[in-house]
Amino acid sequence: CRQALRTTPGPDVDFARAEREHQLYVGVLKSKLGLQVLELPADESLPDCVFVEDAAVVCEETALLTRPGAPSRRKEVEAMKRVLESLNLNMVEMVDENATLDGGDVLFTGREFFVGLSKRTNQRGAEILADTFKDYAVSTVPVHDSLHLKSFCSMAGPNLIAIGSSEAAQKALKTMQQMSDHRYDKLTVPDDAAANCIYLNVPSKGHVLLHRAPEEYPESAKVFEKLKDHMLIPIANTELEKVDGALTCCSVLINKSSEL
């Protein structure tokens, strides 16, 4: 974690605590929700490899292996490729050397894609994503003050966008609303980082939402607690946040029947 990329200098990551928080995260997915979790092997030479979301975008039966915007992260895609191939997904590789795409810039709403154009993702990357997932509209959203589009938003339900309160987040939401011919509900939380949550529709559990813990973001946690139809699971992410990690960063969700 010491070598992990970060947008702003800050306190050191407490490695033991980071490990505990990550184990809790994996434990919730595996034990509490009964999902099958495939863990990628850790690679000490790739300090950002815990952020698996950036290496692939998976939608239905197709997996797009990305070309991360930070050159030091490109090798992370190899481990992701091996695991996704074992799931018999249709594999698409981003080989264009002019393209960059981080999965953290990709918001799939269930009916369309929004792709953040950031320091890590460019127009060519967004075009290749659009070519890969032709069944869905793809719109681009400028991202200026944050690492990724999902640094301040995510899906919190089937039609519900969680969005931070900062000017940049609200501006991006406005862009998304203008680009889409669909009206989404929005859930505005005071803290941009807390707007990154994980929504799952789990058989036998229904609507599940993993969100940041009240001890980290008390005001935002209160907003999530108003979602009465969701099974709410608070998860702390204090350590990985120091290196720009959010809840969605550490997993790639794949909707596949249990024949794995």
Secondary structure, DSSP 4 states (H G I P E B T S, - for coil): -TTS--SS--PPP-HHHHHHHHHHHHHIIIIIT----PPPPP-TT-TTTT-GGGGEEEETTEEEE---SSGGGTTHHHHHHHHHHHTTPEEEE---TT----GGGEEE-SSEEEEEESSS--HHHHHHHHHHSTTSEEEEEE--SSSSGGGSEEEEETTEEEE--SHHHHHHHHHHHHH-SS--EEEE-S-TGGG--EEEEETTTEEEEEEE-TTT-HHHHHHHTT-TTSEEEEE--HHHHTTT--GGGG-------S--
